Amino acid sequence: MKAALITGREQVDFAEFPLPEKAGPGTAVVEIGRTGICGSDVSAFKDGHDYPPFLSGHEWGGAVLDVGEGVADLAVGDRVVAGTPPACGRCAMCRAGHAQRCEGLTALSFGTHPLTPAHGAYAERITVPAEMLIRLPDGVDDDQAAMIEPATVALHAVRRRPPLLGETAVVMGAGPVGLFAVQLLRLSGTGRVVVVEPRQRRRGLALELGADAAVAPGAEAAAAVQHASGGLGADLVFDCAGNEAALTAAVELCRPGATIMMLGVASGSVSVSPLAWLSKELTVQTSLAHLNHEFTVTADLIASGRLRTEPLHDATVGLTELPRALADLAAGQDHVKVLVDPRA
């Protein structure tokens, strides 16, 4: 079985692995339906930074082919999505009452989990710790399943700082996470949502998915936020862009006493003005990935039709087309979400 691994700058290697059939203790073998190309995959391909093999294809869903000894809550045929393991309950953070900061939550991503696979889901099948799998409700198809992970990134951030009824929120960046954030802010009672995004097509998607305004950065954004907020500035800004320009603009668009939620990941360092933050007495929060139980919330929202994925889906490619798809996205191709069918 071939699995695609992002191994360096503009480099994808197709490595041979045994086709998994039988699951070992605590694991499950999953046949992959679809895998989403994540922005972090594109960044690793573009910049060449070290990238754990398991992260090469970490937005995925599929069907369980086999379960190992000790796995009691999964069965062959279950449709599942890749999630985050639950808190272990044993580490220092869990024992101190901070289960949401469990030391094991990022173990798979960093390769320290004892059952971390040697490759990600740019492959026909994968063997993973059964504890990370989330069963899907009826009605969620393969394309939707592959977008549950980025949607849950947005959901985690919105749950960390839910909007108060009637607040004005700004979303910086209308990529997949930003477009999911727009919808979740609407579901959470936000008064008005303004999206700041340089690409015209993505601004159109933001409006389709519930934004009150979608504008280009700069003077247009400042005017739109002032109009939406009655001249006060934003109550809440979600930075889904992860770059210095977006973070600087987020501070400028806030009212005094507002909150900035950082969930976009900047590559390298950025410059900030502490005086600007201090003078407005801003609350700056961060949001990292997601928690195990949040995947079920996201999946249910998608199954019920309250969270839409189809407008984000631009294309599906086969596994051999992955290098070209990564190169196109790294070069700035205006696709929001490209999925991979590893069986094609």
N, C-alpha and C positions, 0 to 999 in steps of 0.2 A: 504494500500500500504506500502511495506517495503522500507526503505531507509537505506543505509549503511553509518555509520558515524565513522570516525577515532577518538576514544575517549581517547586514552592513548597509552602507550608503548605496542606494539604488541597486540593492542586491537581494534577490529572492532565490533560495536554494530549495530544490525539490528532493527531499531525503526519503529514503526507503525505510519503512517500519513494518513489522509483522502486522497482518490484518487481525485486529483483536476479535475474538469470538467468545472466549470464556472470561468472566469477571473474577478477579481475586477477592479476598476478604475485604469488605468495606467499600467495594467499588461497583461500578456499573459500566457496561459497554453501551454506547449510544451511537446509533446511525444518524449522521448529521443531515438535517433537512436543508437549512440555509445558514450561512455565516455572514454577518455584517462586517464591512470594512470600516474599522474605527479610525477616528482622527489620530489616535496614538499610533496605530499601524502606519498611517501615512507619514506621521512625523518621524518615526523610526526609519522608515524607508528613505525619507528625504534627507535626514540629518546624519544617519549612520550611528546613532548612539546605541549602547548596549541594550538589548531587548530580550527579556526572558522568553524562551521558546514557547511556553504555554500561552503567552499573550499574543502570539501570531495567530489571530483568529479567536477572540474571546467573547464575541457577541453571537451566540448561536442557540439554536433549538434543534430537537430531533426526537427520535423514538428509542426507547430502551430495548436492547436486544438480549441482554443477560444481566443478572444481578448476582453479586457474590455473597459469600457466607456473612451472616450478621446484618444483612440489609433487610429490614422488615417493612419499610414503608414505600417500596417501589416494586413494580411488577413488570414483566416482559410485556411490551406493547404500550406502556405508559408514554405519553408525549410529554416532553420535559424541556426546560430551558436552563441554560447555565446561570447559576446564581452565585451568591457568596455563602460560604459555610456559616452555620449558626455559631454564636458565641460558645466557647468551649466550657465556660464555667469553672475553669481550673487555674488559668493564668493569673498573674498578679493583678492585672486590670479588672478581670472578672471578680476576683475575690474582694477587691476594693469597692465593688458596686458599679463599675464602669464597663458593663458588658458590651455597650456600643463601641467601646474602644478595645475590644478583645484583641490580644496579640496575634491570634490565629486568623483574623479576618483577611489579612493581606498575605497570608502564608503561600497561597497558590500563586499569586501574582509575582512574588519574589522567589519562588522555587524552594521555599523552606518547608512546605507541607510534605510529610513523608510519602504521600501518594500523588504528588505533582506529576502530571504526564510529561513525556519528553517532547511533546509537540502540542499545538493548539488545534483549533477546529477548521483550519484550512486542510481538511482531510476527510475521507469518506466516513471514518469512524474514529471514536476516541474513547479511551478508558479513563474515568475520572472518579474521584471520591464521591460516593453516593450522597453524602451529606450536602453537597453543593447543588444538587439538582432540585428544581422546583417543578412540580406537576402542573400542567397547563389545563385551564378550564376548557370545556367544549367551545368550539367556535373560533378558536385562535389558530390561524393557519401558519404555515412555515415562514412566510414572509413577515408576518406580524411577530412571530416568536423571536426572529432574529433581531428585532428592534426593541425588545423588552429591556435589554440591559441599558442602552443609552436613555431610554425613557425613565428607567429607575434611577439613573444618575440625577436626572432633573427632579424626580419625585423626592429623592432624599434631600435635595437642597431646599425645596419648597416646604417640606415637613420640618426642616431645621429652623426656618424662619417663615412661618405661614403669614400671608398678608392679612391684615385686619380688614373687615368689611369696608369697602369704599376707598381703600388706599390706592394711590397711584404707583404703579410698578413700571420699571424700565428693564427690558431685556437687551443686553449688549450681545449681538451676534445671533444670526438666525440659521445656524447649523442644526443638526439633529437635536442636540440637547436644548438649544435655545427654543426651537419650535415646540418641543415637548413642554418646556417650561411655560411658554405662552398658554398652552391649553390647560396646564395644571393650575396656573395662577387664576385663570378664568373659573375653573371648577372650585377654587378655594375662596371665591368671593371678592377678588380684586375689583376695585371700581373702574380703573382704566389701565390698559397695558399699552406701552409705547415700545416698539422694537427699533433698535438702532443697528443698521446693517448696510454695508456698502454695496451689496449686489442687488440689483433691481428685481431679479427673479425671486430671490429669497424674501425680499420685502413683500412681494405679492403672495407668497405662501403664508407669511406671517399674518397678513390680513385675512386670508382664507380661513386660517385656523383660530381666529378670534381676536387678534390685536386691533386696538382702536386706531392706531397709527403705526406706520412703518416707514422710517425715514433714514436718509443718509447721515453719516456722522458729521459733526460740525455745527454750523449755525442752524441748519434745518432741524437737527435733533434738539438743540437748546430751545428753539421756538416751540417745537411740538410738546416738549415736556412742560414748559411754562404754561402753554394753553391747557394741557390735560389736567394740570394740578392747580389751576387758578392762580398761577404766579408764585406758588410756594417752592416748587421743585419736587422731585420724586421722593416718596416715602421709603422706597425699597428698590434697589438696583441689583439685578442678577447679572454678573459678569460671566457670560458663557463664551467669550471670545478668547480670553487668556493671552492678551498682549498688552504692552505698555500703553498704547494709545487708548485702548478701551478702558483700562483701569483709571487713567487720568481723566477721561471723559466722565466716567462713572462718578467720580468725586465732584466734578463740576455740575453734574445734573442733579445731585442730591440737595434736598432741603437741609437746614441745620437739624441735627438729631436723627437723621435717616440711617438706614442700614444698607451696607453693601455686602452682598453674598458672592464670594469668589468661588466659582466652580470650574471655570476654564483654566487649563494648565498652560502657563507660559513656559516657553523653552528658554532656560537660562535666567539671568537676573533682569529685573526691571527697576527703573528709578521711580521713586515716589516722593511726594512732598508732605512730610509729617505735619508741617504747619497747616496745610490745607485740611488735613484730616482733623487735627486738633481744633482748629478755629470753628469747625462745624460740629464738633463733638460727635463725630460719626462712630457708629458701631460697625466694625469690619469683621465679618465672619467668613469661615471657609467651609467647604463641603467636599468630602472625599468619597467618591464612589457611592456605596449603598450598603444596606443591611439585609440580611437574609429574608426577614419577613416582608420587606417592602416589595419584593418581586411579585408576591401574590397580589398585593394591592394593585400594582401596575397591570398585571395580567387580567385581573377582573375588570379594570377600567377599559382595557382594550376589548375584551370579550363583550362588554355591554355597549360598545360603540361610543362611549364618552371620551375616549382618548383615541385619536385617529393616527394611523401610521401610513396609510396609502399615499397621501400627497407627498410624503418625503421620499418615497421609493422611486428612484430614477431608472435603475437598470439592474439586471441579474446577469452575471458572467460565470463561465465555467472556471474550474481550478487552473487550467493552463493559461487562462486569460488574466489571472491575478496580477502578474508583474506589469502588464500594460495598464491595467486599471489603476494600480498604485502610482505608476508613473504619470498617468493623466491627472489624477487627483493631486499629486505633489506639484504638478505644473500649473494648478489653478483651475482645472476643469470644474464647471459650476454644477456638479452633481451633489445633491444633499446626502443621499444614502445609496450606495451600491452594495448589492448582496452577491454572495458567491454560492453557487450550487456545486458542491464538491463532487457530485456524481455525474455532472455534465462534462 
